[in-house]
Amino acid sequence: MFLAFRRPGPVEYGAGGAVLALVAAIVIFLLLFDWNWLRGPIGRWASAEYDRQVELRGDLDVRLFSWTPSVTVRGLYFGGPDWARDRPTAEVARIDASIRLRKLLVGQIEMPRLAFDQADVVLLSDENGRQSWALHPDRPDTGEGLKLPVIQQLIIRNGDIVFADRRRGLTLDATINARETTGPDDTASGFLLDGRGSLNRSPLTLRVEGGPFINIRRNRPYGFKATLAGAGSRLVADGRITRPFDLGRFEADLSLEGRDLADLYLLTGVTLPNTPPYRLAGNLRRDRSTWTFDDFNGRVGASDLSGDVRVEAGERLNVEAELASRRLDLDDLMAILGARTQTSASGENTTTVSSGVAGKLFPDAPLQTERLRSMDGRLTYRAAEVKANDLDVRRVSLGAVLKDGVLNLNPVAFAFNRGELNGTARIDAREATPYSAVDFRLAGYPLESIVPARGGAQPITGRALGRAQLEGPGASIADFAGASKGRLSLVVPQGRMRAAFAELLGINASAGLLKLLSGDQSETPIRCAVAEFAVAGGVATARTLVVDTDVVLAKGSGTINLGSETLDLTIDGESKKPRLLRLWTPIRVRGPLTAPGVGVDAGAVASQVGLTGLLAAVVAPVAAVLGFVEPGLAEDADCGRLIAGAR
């Protein structure tokens, strides 16, 4: 069957003519149309959409009839939000842009050219974290970064960017240029951002360099170099934007150094602990909202440090870190707790508490609670070996979880040459003054590590068990100790003590002095030693204080003031065997925790001497000797009950 086509008639010719006339009319209209008529409607629509004043104050030229339609905008004014009306977000003298039509027809955007002349940009962030460049502040920040279309040729002439973050005390004023060729003033071709400002009242500089934006392709990485210095830190990156103009994806070889890792919070917003001076290098990657700093290594103080860090950006930062040291200097770890550590050129550390006050034990550097509330995170740290130290620590293992302003430390583990310390800590930083709770257990720690040898002989041996359960408010360790409540205990289930010292513990002058003067190195067993304190308001009061040896039973009382870091203890010894010369006076242990003084009660000695003199005058010289005689009636302590009660 064959289809028959008839020739167009008058109706068809009329319809075709009307269509052609309409097309011609539209073309002529567009050719003659004054695009400036749209400046007002475009400005009013943008102002309503972004809740700020937007105006096109100069000519608007549009060239449609090309495979690369283009537009020229002169005098763009883009105002700030309500709280920053006095500083427009952007003012641009001229913008030239073109788009590839064929790509647009298949749903892709590719810009052969984008040029800015005299662009002044102001980016403000106030004390509440509001950002003037956020066009939709009610939408959550995903942290994925800016993704621009493919721009084959980007030109920026005489650009200026001002950035101010009032919360961090950061200001930066930078010039920005992107040139295809060398400028008339011999300015090098390529991209250059050069800025200066201040951060927390210290100088800040930023410099970013890259090649010319010519013939840019998505599959051809764009290289750049950046240097940022401020707040005692310096960061240098040699990087690549893996898919040009997708700023949410890049990688860089990053090196950073400075006086304290905590200072990086002002630059990055990531909360880090206080440390000695550091120098680290690794690979930095960004994949949308995920940042990683992998395979980094370097030194912090006198210790090596390596590991991986992962940061999830968005409305709330989440940081995960796995860190390790092959060899740790314990002083560097003390800096995290608020101590001040200085590393010499030879790599040796000297450590004091942060206040620098001589004789103080507890660091008084305050915890910056607002930083803990700004992010969540998880951390693990392992030190395979520890540099020789007075405590004989050999290995360290730490774990931390931060969630909604509450920091849980678990485990906190120190392995000694013999024995170990394990525990947990909880710091609730949701309020201005944090509230903390700690629970630490000491197991098998040798007394030899506490009491040094004298004359080649060890005066006391044994293994100590202990526990500290404390809680209370305080912005620093010193404040926490001075306001804490709970209990402290230390137990020596068994051990040995030089017999001369055991005798003197009971002020058995005859036996003790004879053994010391004769060089007697004999030992006596320690049946048990128990110290248990109840803590309230930072003052630890002895509930049990007993040292039981085969020759002397010593009992004590008194207090340890954790706030003033002083102690006042009284120890009264009773001999288990008859002794000729015994002073009926207690031993007093007083003074600062770091250097207590040991002595006897002079008043009690004088009383004993006075009583002896009276007996000599009234009764007989033989009776006077009885004032110094110890009959040795003391009995063994119930060690099992005391130890069970102290644990």
C-alpha positions in Angstrom: 0.0 0.0 0.0 1.5 3.3 -1.0 1.1 6.6 0.9 0.2 9.6 -1.2 1.6 13.0 -0.3 -0.2 16.0 -1.6 1.5 19.3 -2.2 1.2 22.0 0.5 -1.8 24.2 0.0 -2.5 27.7 1.1 -3.3 26.7 4.7 0.1 25.0 5.1 2.0 27.9 3.5 0.1 30.3 5.8 1.0 28.3 9.0 4.6 28.0 8.0 4.9 31.7 7.3 3.4 32.5 10.6 5.9 30.4 12.4 8.8 31.9 10.5 7.5 35.3 11.2 7.2 34.5 14.9 10.7 33.2 15.1 12.0 36.2 13.2 10.2 38.5 15.5 11.7 36.7 18.6 15.2 36.9 17.1 14.8 40.6 16.3 13.3 41.2 19.7 16.3 39.5 21.4 18.7 41.4 19.2 17.2 44.7 20.0 16.1 43.9 23.6 17.8 46.1 26.2 18.8 43.6 28.9 19.2 46.4 31.4 15.4 46.3 31.8 15.9 43.1 33.7 18.3 44.5 36.3 15.6 45.6 38.6 13.6 42.3 38.5 16.7 40.2 38.9 17.9 42.3 41.9 14.4 42.2 43.6 14.2 38.4 43.1 17.7 37.8 44.5 17.1 40.1 47.4 14.0 38.2 48.4 15.6 34.8 47.8 18.7 35.5 49.9 17.3 38.0 52.4 19.8 40.7 51.7 20.2 43.6 49.3 21.2 42.6 45.8 21.6 45.1 42.9 23.0 45.2 39.4 24.2 48.8 39.3 25.9 48.8 35.9 25.0 47.6 32.4 23.9 44.0 31.7 24.9 42.6 28.3 23.7 39.2 27.1 24.9 37.5 23.9 22.7 34.5 23.1 23.3 33.7 19.5 26.4 31.6 19.8 27.5 28.0 20.7 29.0 29.7 23.8 26.4 32.2 25.0 28.0 34.9 27.2 27.0 37.6 29.7 28.7 40.7 31.1 27.6 42.1 34.4 28.8 45.4 35.6 28.5 46.8 39.1 27.3 43.8 41.1 26.4 44.6 44.7 25.7 41.7 47.0 24.9 42.9 50.5 25.3 41.3 53.9 22.7 39.7 56.1 20.7 41.7 58.7 23.4 41.5 61.4 26.1 42.6 58.9 24.4 45.2 56.8 27.3 47.7 57.0 29.6 45.3 55.2 28.5 44.0 51.7 29.5 40.4 51.1 30.7 41.2 47.6 31.1 44.1 45.2 32.4 43.3 41.7 33.1 45.9 39.0 32.8 43.5 36.1 32.0 39.8 35.5 32.4 38.1 32.2 31.0 34.6 31.8 30.3 32.2 29.0 28.8 28.7 28.9 29.0 25.9 26.4 25.6 25.3 24.9 26.0 21.8 23.7 27.0 20.6 27.2 24.1 22.5 28.6 21.6 20.7 26.4 22.7 17.4 27.9 22.5 18.6 31.5 26.1 19.5 32.0 27.6 22.9 32.8 31.0 23.9 31.3 32.2 27.4 31.3 34.9 28.3 28.7 35.6 31.6 30.4 34.9 33.3 33.8 36.5 36.6 34.6 36.3 39.0 37.5 37.5 42.5 37.6 38.0 44.4 40.9 36.1 41.9 43.1 35.9 42.9 46.8 34.7 40.1 49.0 34.0 40.4 52.8 33.4 37.2 54.8 32.3 37.6 58.4 31.6 35.2 61.2 30.3 36.5 64.5 30.5 35.4 68.1 27.5 33.1 67.7 29.0 31.4 64.6 26.7 33.1 62.1 28.4 33.4 58.6 27.7 36.3 56.3 28.3 34.1 53.2 25.7 31.5 54.2 22.9 32.1 51.7 20.6 29.7 53.5 21.6 29.8 57.2 18.6 27.7 58.2 20.1 24.7 56.3 22.6 22.5 58.1 26.3 22.8 57.1 27.2 19.4 55.5 30.9 20.3 55.3 31.1 18.9 51.8 32.8 22.0 50.4 32.2 24.1 47.3 31.7 22.3 44.0 32.0 24.6 41.0 31.3 23.7 37.3 34.2 23.1 35.0 35.9 26.4 34.2 38.4 26.2 31.4 39.7 29.7 31.8 39.5 31.6 35.1 40.8 35.2 35.3 40.7 37.3 38.5 42.1 40.9 38.3 42.7 43.0 41.4 40.6 40.9 43.8 40.5 41.4 47.5 39.1 39.2 50.2 38.6 40.2 53.8 37.8 37.4 56.4 37.0 38.0 60.0 36.0 35.4 62.6 35.2 37.2 65.9 34.9 34.0 67.9 38.5 33.0 67.2 39.9 36.5 67.0 41.0 36.0 63.4 41.3 38.7 60.7 42.8 38.3 57.2 43.0 40.7 54.3 44.2 39.1 51.1 44.7 40.1 47.5 43.8 37.5 44.9 44.8 37.3 41.2 44.6 34.7 38.5 46.4 35.6 35.3 47.0 33.9 32.1 50.3 35.7 31.3 52.7 37.9 33.1 51.1 41.2 34.2 52.2 44.7 33.2 53.9 45.1 36.6 55.9 41.8 36.0 53.4 39.9 38.2 53.9 36.2 37.5 51.2 34.3 35.7 49.0 31.8 37.5 46.9 32.0 40.7 48.1 33.9 43.8 46.4 34.6 47.1 48.5 36.6 49.4 47.1 37.7 52.8 48.0 39.1 56.1 46.1 39.6 59.3 46.1 38.6 63.0 45.0 35.6 65.0 44.5 35.9 68.7 46.5 39.1 68.5 49.5 37.5 66.9 50.5 38.0 63.2 48.9 35.7 60.6 50.0 35.2 57.0 48.5 33.1 54.2 49.9 32.4 50.7 48.4 30.1 48.1 50.0 29.7 44.7 49.0 27.7 41.6 49.4 27.6 37.8 47.3 29.5 35.3 43.7 28.4 34.9 44.0 27.6 31.2 42.6 24.5 29.5 41.5 23.1 32.8 40.1 19.5 32.6 38.3 17.5 35.2 40.6 14.5 34.8 43.8 16.7 35.1 44.7 17.5 38.7 45.5 21.1 39.5 48.6 21.6 41.6 48.9 24.3 44.3 51.2 25.3 47.2 50.0 26.9 50.4 51.7 28.3 53.5 49.8 29.4 56.6 51.5 30.8 59.6 50.0 32.2 62.8 49.3 31.5 66.5 52.7 30.0 66.9 52.1 27.5 64.2 53.2 27.0 60.6 51.5 24.8 58.0 53.0 24.1 54.5 51.0 22.1 51.9 52.1 20.9 48.5 48.8 19.7 47.0 46.5 18.8 44.2 42.8 19.4 43.5 42.1 16.0 42.0 39.1 17.2 40.1 39.6 20.9 39.4 37.0 23.3 40.8 35.6 20.5 43.0 37.0 22.0 46.2 35.5 19.2 48.2 38.2 16.9 47.0 41.9 17.4 47.2 45.1 15.9 48.7 48.3 17.4 49.9 51.6 16.6 51.5 51.3 18.6 54.7 54.0 19.5 57.2 53.2 21.4 60.3 55.2 22.7 63.3 54.6 25.0 66.2 54.9 25.5 69.9 51.7 23.8 71.0 49.3 21.5 69.2 46.4 23.2 71.1 47.1 26.4 69.2 45.9 24.7 66.0 42.3 25.0 67.3 42.4 28.6 66.3 43.3 27.7 62.7 41.3 24.4 62.3 38.5 24.4 64.9 39.8 20.9 66.0 40.3 20.6 69.8 43.8 19.2 70.5 45.7 18.8 73.8 48.4 21.0 75.1 51.8 19.7 74.1 55.5 20.8 73.9 56.8 22.1 70.6 55.9 19.8 67.7 56.9 19.0 64.1 54.8 16.6 62.0 54.4 15.6 58.4 51.9 13.4 56.5 49.3 13.1 53.8 46.2 15.3 54.0 43.1 14.3 52.0 39.6 15.8 51.7 36.7 13.8 50.3 33.6 15.9 50.7 33.0 16.2 54.5 35.7 13.8 55.4 39.3 15.0 56.1 42.1 12.5 56.8 45.7 13.1 57.9 47.3 9.7 57.3 50.6 8.1 57.9 51.9 11.2 59.6 55.0 11.0 61.8 57.3 13.4 63.6 58.2 14.6 67.0 56.3 16.2 69.9 58.7 17.5 72.5 61.3 14.7 73.0 59.0 12.0 71.8 58.2 10.5 68.4 54.6 10.4 67.3 52.9 8.8 64.4 49.4 7.7 63.4 46.2 8.5 61.5 43.5 11.2 62.1 40.0 11.3 60.6 37.7 14.3 60.8 34.1 14.4 59.8 33.0 18.0 59.2 29.5 19.3 59.3 27.3 20.9 61.9 29.5 19.2 64.6 33.0 18.0 64.1 33.8 14.4 64.8 37.5 13.4 65.2 38.9 9.9 65.4 42.7 9.4 66.0 44.9 6.4 66.3 48.3 7.5 67.7 51.5 5.7 68.7 55.0 6.4 70.0 57.9 4.1 69.7 59.6 5.9 72.6 57.8 8.4 74.9 59.4 10.9 77.1 57.0 11.0 80.1 57.4 14.7 80.5 55.7 15.2 77.1 52.7 13.3 78.4 52.6 15.5 81.5 52.1 18.5 79.3 48.7 17.2 78.3 47.7 17.4 82.0 48.7 21.0 82.2 52.4 20.9 83.0 54.9 23.2 81.3 57.5 21.3 79.3 60.5 22.8 77.6 62.6 20.8 75.2 66.3 21.8 74.8 68.2 21.6 71.6 69.6 18.3 72.7 66.1 16.8 73.0 66.0 16.8 76.8 62.9 17.9 78.6 62.4 19.9 81.8 58.9 20.0 83.3 57.2 22.2 85.8 53.6 22.8 86.7 52.0 25.4 84.5 52.1 28.1 87.1 55.8 27.7 87.5 55.5 27.8 91.3 58.3 25.8 92.9 57.3 22.9 95.0 53.9 22.4 93.5 52.8 19.0 92.4 49.4 19.4 90.7 49.2 21.3 87.4 47.0 24.4 87.5 46.4 25.0 83.7 42.7 25.4 83.2 40.7 23.1 80.9 39.1 25.0 78.0 35.6 23.6 78.3 34.2 25.6 75.4 36.5 23.7 73.1 35.5 20.3 74.4 31.8 21.2 73.8 32.5 22.1 70.2 33.2 18.6 68.9 33.0 14.9 69.5 35.8 12.3 69.0 37.6 9.1 69.9 41.3 8.6 70.5 43.6 5.7 71.2 47.3 6.1 72.1 50.0 3.5 72.7 53.7 4.1 73.7 55.7 0.9 73.2 58.6 2.2 75.2 59.1 5.0 77.7 62.4 6.9 78.2 64.0 6.1 81.6 62.2 8.0 84.4 62.0 8.1 88.2 58.7 6.2 88.3 60.1 3.4 86.1 57.2 3.5 83.7 57.8 1.2 80.7 54.6 1.4 78.6 51.5 3.6 78.3 48.1 3.0 76.9 45.3 5.6 76.7 41.8 5.7 75.3 39.4 8.7 75.1 35.8 9.3 73.9 34.4 12.8 73.8 30.6 13.1 73.3 28.4 16.2 73.8 30.9 17.8 76.1 31.6 14.8 78.3 35.1 13.3 78.0 35.6 9.7 79.2 39.2 8.4 79.5 39.3 4.6 79.4 41.7 3.0 79.7 44.4 5.0 81.5 47.1 2.4 81.8 50.7 2.7 82.9 52.9 -0.5 83.0 55.9 -0.2 85.3 59.0 -2.4 85.4 57.0 -4.2 88.1 53.4 -3.4 88.7 50.8 -1.3 86.9 48.4 1.6 87.3 45.0 1.3 85.6 42.0 3.5 85.8 39.3 5.6 84.3 38.3 9.3 84.4 35.2 11.2 83.4 35.2 15.0 82.8 31.8 16.6 82.4 32.5 19.9 80.6 28.9 20.8 79.8 29.0 23.6 82.3 31.6 26.5 82.7 33.3 24.6 85.5 33.8 21.0 84.7 32.9 18.2 87.1 35.3 15.2 87.1 35.5 11.7 88.6 38.5 9.4 88.7 39.1 5.9 89.8 42.6 4.6 89.6 44.1 1.3 90.9 47.7 0.6 91.6 48.8 -3.0 91.6 52.2 -4.5 92.5 54.2 -1.3 92.5 57.6 -1.9 94.2 58.4 0.2 97.3 62.0 0.2 96.1 61.0 2.6 93.4 59.6 5.0 96.0 62.4 4.8 98.7 65.8 4.8 97.1 68.7 2.6 98.3 71.1 4.0 100.9 74.7 2.9 101.1 74.0 0.2 98.6 71.3 -1.4 100.8 67.5 -1.1 100.2 65.9 0.2 103.4 62.4 -1.2 102.5 61.0 -3.7 100.0 57.6 -4.9 99.1 54.7 -4.4 96.7 52.2 -1.6 97.1 48.5 -1.8 96.2 46.5 1.4 96.0 43.2 3.0 94.9 42.1 6.6 94.4 38.4 7.4 94.0 37.8 11.1 93.8 35.2 13.4 92.3 34.5 17.1 92.3 34.5 20.4 90.4 37.5 22.2 89.1 38.9 23.7 85.9 42.4 22.3 86.5 43.9 19.3 88.2 44.9 21.6 91.1 41.4 23.0 91.4 39.9 19.5 91.2 42.2 18.1 93.9 41.4 21.1 96.2 37.6 20.6 96.0 37.4 16.8 95.7 35.7 14.2 97.8 36.1 10.4 98.0 38.7 8.1 99.3 42.4 7.2 99.0 44.1 4.0 100.1 47.5 2.4 100.0 48.3 -1.2 101.1 51.5 -3.2 101.4 50.4 -6.7 102.1 53.9 -7.8 103.0 57.4 -6.8 102.7 60.7 -6.3 104.5 62.3 -3.3 106.3 65.7 -2.6 107.6 65.5 -3.5 111.3 67.2 -0.3 112.4 64.5 1.8 110.8 61.7 -0.4 112.2 63.1 0.2 115.7 63.3 3.9 115.2 59.7 3.9 113.9 58.8 3.1 117.5 61.4 5.6 118.8 63.3 2.7 120.3 66.5 4.8 120.6 68.7 2.1 122.1 68.1 -0.7 119.6 67.6 1.6 116.6 70.7 3.7 117.1 72.9 0.7 117.9 71.9 -1.0 114.7 72.5 2.2 112.7 75.9 2.9 114.3 77.1 -0.7 113.9 76.0 -0.8 110.2 73.6 -3.6 110.9 71.9 -4.5 107.6 69.5 -7.0 109.1 65.9 -6.9 108.0 62.6 -7.4 109.8 59.3 -8.5 108.0 56.6 -6.1 107.3 53.4 -7.9 108.2 51.3 -5.2 106.6 51.1 -1.5 106.0 47.7 0.1 105.5 46.8 3.8 104.8 43.2 4.8 104.2 41.9 8.3 103.9 38.5 9.8 103.6 38.5 12.9 101.4 36.1 15.9 101.8 36.6 19.4 100.5 40.1 18.5 99.2 41.3 17.4 102.7 42.1 13.7 103.2 41.7 12.6 106.8 43.3 9.3 107.9 40.8 6.6 109.0 43.5 3.9 109.1 47.2 4.4 109.2 49.1 1.3 110.4 52.6 -0.1 109.8 53.0 -3.5 111.4 56.4 -5.2 111.6 57.8 -8.0 113.8 59.3 -5.5 116.2 57.1 -2.4 116.1 53.4 -1.7 115.6 53.0 1.9 114.4 49.7 3.7 114.2 49.0 7.2 112.8 46.5 10.0 112.3 46.3 13.3 110.6 45.4 15.0 107.3 46.7 15.6 103.8 45.5 18.9 102.3 45.2 18.4 98.5 44.4 22.0 97.9 47.5 23.5 99.6 49.5 20.3 98.8 50.6 19.9 102.4 50.4 17.1 105.0 50.3 16.9 108.8 50.6 13.3 110.0 51.4 11.8 113.4 52.8 8.3 113.8 53.0 6.7 117.2 54.9 3.4 117.5 54.7 0.7 120.1 57.4 -1.9 120.5 56.5 -5.6 120.5 59.7 -6.4 122.5 61.2 -5.0 125.6 63.6 -2.1 125.0 65.8 -0.2 127.4 65.6 3.3 125.8 62.3 4.4 124.3 61.1 8.0 123.8 57.4 8.3 124.4 56.8 10.7 121.7 55.1 10.5 118.3 56.8 11.1 114.9 55.5 14.1 113.1 55.5 14.3 109.3 54.7 17.8 108.1 55.2 20.2 105.2 54.7 20.2 101.4 53.9 17.0 99.6 57.0 17.4 97.5 59.4 17.7 100.4 57.8 16.8 103.8 59.8 17.1 107.0 60.1 14.3 109.6 60.7 14.9 113.3 59.5 14.3 116.8 57.4 16.2 119.2 59.9 18.2 121.2 57.3 19.0 123.9 56.6 15.3 124.5 60.3 14.5 124.8 60.7 17.3 127.3 57.8 16.0 129.3 59.3 12.5 129.4 62.7 13.9 130.5 61.0 16.0 133.1 59.1 13.1 134.5 62.3 11.0 134.6 64.0 13.8 136.5 61.2 13.9 139.1 61.4 10.2 139.6 65.2 10.5 140.2 64.7 13.2 142.7 61.8 11.6 144.6 62.3 7.9 144.4 65.6 6.7 143.2 68.0 6.8 140.2 66.9 3.3 139.3 63.3 4.3 139.1 64.3 7.2 136.7 65.4 4.7 134.1 61.9 3.2 134.0 60.8 6.4 132.3 62.7 5.2 129.2 61.9 1.5 129.4 59.5 -0.1 126.8 57.9 -3.3 128.2 57.1 -4.5 124.6 53.4 -5.2 125.1 52.2 -4.3 121.6 50.3 -7.0 119.8 50.1 -7.8 116.1 47.6 -5.9 114.0 44.7 -7.7 112.4 46.2 -7.3 108.9 43.5 -9.3 107.1 40.7 -7.1 108.3 42.7 -3.8 107.7 43.6 -4.8 104.1 40.1 -5.9 103.3 38.7 -2.6 104.6 41.1 -0.5 102.6 40.5 -2.0 99.2 
